Amino acid sequence: MNPTFRHGPITFAVAEAVDKFHVVALSGDGIAPCGATDVPFGAVSESGAPAAARADNDLTHGLPDAVAVHYTGAVLPLAVASAAGDIAAGTAVYTAASGEVTDDDTNKQVGVAVGDVDDDGLVRVLLTCPGN
């Protein structure tokens, strides 16, 4: 049997609303924001929300109910928790609450920073999850 995926992100259903540039955890229901003690599965580059019921002839749409999840080897900007210390290039980054990242090494490692935190509170991270 051939592998299903070789490179690139994998699309998953959204079980709980996720924000772009945040770390996610995976369950049988889909993806959700990764908590500080959860095992990180990957990170998303777009926001998503669970599918919502709509009335007949309602043509409005909200966020997608399935999004691409990037994993080991991808470099993505990730939101840094406000309580995080000094994250710079070469610093290991770890899970924080609500899918953000921190330098608190008591949590699960997400990856390694490949730059400094920018003015928007984002840091580019080489992902090493899942697998830790």
N, C-alpha and C positions, 0 to 999 in steps of 0.2 A: 504494500500500500504506500502511495506517495504521501509526503507531508502536506497538510492543508495549507500551512503558512510557512514561508521561508523568511521573509523580511517585511518590515513595515507594520503599521498599527493593525490591531484587530478590533472590529466593531462589536460592541456589546449593548444590550438593552440598559436603559437607565432605571434603576430601582428607586433611587432617591436623588433629588436635584443635585447636580454637580456644576461647579464653576470652572471656567477655562483656566488653565495654568495651575491646576490643583491635582494632588495625588489622590488616587482612588483605590478602593478595596473591591474585591470581587466575591459575590456570593451566588447561590443558585438563582436568585432573582435578578441579577445583573450587577451593575456598578453603583457605588455610593461613595461619598467623601470618606477618605481614610482618616481614622482617628489616630491619636498619638500612640496608642498601643496596638493598633490593628496591623496586620501584615499588608504592606503596600503591594499592589499588583502592577501599577503603572501610573501614568499621568495623562490628562486630557488637554487638548489645545482648543477646545470649544466647550461652551456650556451646554447642558442638556437637562431634561426634566422627564419624569414618567409621562406616558401617554395620558391625556385627559379626555374625558367624554365630551362630545360636542353635539349640539342640537342639529337637526336636519337643516341643510342648506347654509350652515355656518361655514364660511370660507376662510375665516381667520385661522391663523396657526401660531403656535408659540415656539418654544425651543424644541429641538429634535429629541425624540424618545430613544434614539440609539446614537452613540458617538464612538469615534475611534479612540482606542486606548494605546498609547505608546509605551514601550517597555525597554528592557535592557538594550543598550547601544544607542538609543535615541537621545538627542540633546534638546531639552525644552526649557523655556523660562518657567519658573515655578514661584508661586506666591510665598513670601517669607513671613512667618509669624512675627507679630510686633515684639514679642518677648525674646526673640532670637538674639544671640550674641553677634559677634563680628564674623560674618560669612564672607570668605574671599576665595579666589581661585585656589583649588587644591584642597579645600575644606570638605570633609564628609558632611552630608546633610541627612537629616533624619525626619521621621514623621512628626507632625505637630497636630493639634486639634483642627478639625474642619478641612483637612486636606492640604494644609499649609506645611512648610518645612521649617526646620530649626537646626541648630548645632548641638542640641541636647542628645548626647550619645547614649542615654538610657533608653531611648526609643529605637524603632527599627530603621535601618539605613535605607535611604531612597536612592542615593547616588553620590556623586562628587561634583562640587561646583567647578565650572570651567571659566568663571568670571566673578566679578564683584557684584554686590546687590546694586541695582540701578535705582534711579529716582522714583520709579513706579513701585518699588518694593518687590521687584522680581529678580531672581538669580537664575542664570542658565546652568542647568544640571545635566550631567551625563548620567542617565538612569542605569542602575544596577539591579532593579527589581523587575519581576519577582525573583525569588531565589535566595533571600536572606532571612 
